[in-house]
């Protein structure tokens, strides 16, 4: 038969003291010593002890790490920031993103998630325009750490717009109408106005 008992240390809960293995709970910081006595069918017995050293938790703070799109160019207006590489010796339970600097009329998706998607980036004043974001990570012991990341938004190259009136067409009467398409025209900043005029060399009225 088997018999377990506590011989040193504060009071604990022991389940299965007559079994080969015993479950011990409610341990606190300190040194515990347990004794096992085994007895055979002839009534002969022997004892041995085991020591359990319970140490104070050594919780390390988490480390916030952010990667992602730090340079964004027109016409793209989005940046994806990834905080999932942040680490902790146990586990991270909360992520909090915030904007510290830059135009505040942008949109966010995932402010409490490891990955943040930012949209609506634009130039305000000078180019590039800097946006500064912060990620705060919190572990299960409520210990925090943070890191900042800057995203720079660049306007497109300032060049002349390119007009594209579409391909030449041939009409056969009695058809006398046509739709002209200028959607192939383009510009680095976007076209703000379209204007159609008849060529001076055209015989049409």
GIFENFEN-V642053 format. One record per backbone hydrogen bond with DSSP energy under -1.0 kcal/mol. NH is the residue of the N-H (numbers start at 1). CO is the residue of the C=O. E is the energy in kcal/mol with one decimal. If there is no record, write none. Layout:
# GIFENFEN-V642053
<<NH | CO | E> <NH | CO | E>>
This chain:
# GIFENFEN-V642053
<<3 | 37 | -1.4> <4 | 17 | -2.1> <5 | 35 | -1.8> <7 | 33 | -2.9> <8 | 33 | -1.5> <13 | 25 | -2.1> <15 | 23 | -2.7> <19 | 16 | -1.9> <23 | 15 | -3.0> <25 | 13 | -2.5> <30 | 54 | -2.3> <32 | 52 | -3.1> <33 | 8 | -2.2> <34 | 50 | -2.9> <35 | 5 | -3.1> <36 | 48 | -3.1> <37 | 3 | -2.6> <38 | 46 | -2.7> <39 | 1 | -2.3> <40 | 44 | -2.8> <43 | 40 | -1.7> <46 | 38 | -1.9> <48 | 36 | -2.1> <50 | 34 | -2.5> <52 | 32 | -3.0> <54 | 30 | -3.0> <63 | 87 | -3.0> <67 | 82 | -2.2> <69 | 80 | -1.4> <72 | 152 | -2.8> <74 | 154 | -2.3> <76 | 73 | -1.6> <79 | 118 | -2.4> <81 | 116 | -3.1> <82 | 67 | -3.6> <83 | 114 | -2.8> <86 | 83 | -1.7> <87 | 63 | -1.9> <93 | 138 | -2.6> <94 | 138 | -1.6> <96 | 136 | -2.3> <97 | 111 | -2.4> <98 | 134 | -1.9> <100 | 132 | -3.4> <101 | 132 | -1.5> <107 | 119 | -2.7> <109 | 117 | -1.7> <113 | 110 | -1.8> <116 | 81 | -2.9> <117 | 109 | -2.4> <118 | 79 | -3.1> <119 | 107 | -2.2> <121 | 77 | -2.3> <129 | 153 | -2.5> <131 | 151 | -2.8> <132 | 101 | -1.7> <133 | 149 | -2.8> <134 | 98 | -2.8> <135 | 147 | -2.7> <136 | 96 | -2.7> <137 | 145 | -2.8> <138 | 94 | -2.0> <139 | 143 | -2.4> <140 | 91 | -1.2> <142 | 139 | -2.3> <145 | 137 | -1.7> <147 | 135 | -1.8> <149 | 133 | -2.6> <151 | 131 | -3.1> <152 | 70 | -3.0> <153 | 129 | -2.9> <154 | 72 | -3.2> <159 | 157 | -1.3> <162 | 186 | -3.1> <175 | 172 | -1.7> <185 | 182 | -1.8> <186 | 162 | -2.1> <202 | 199 | -1.6>>
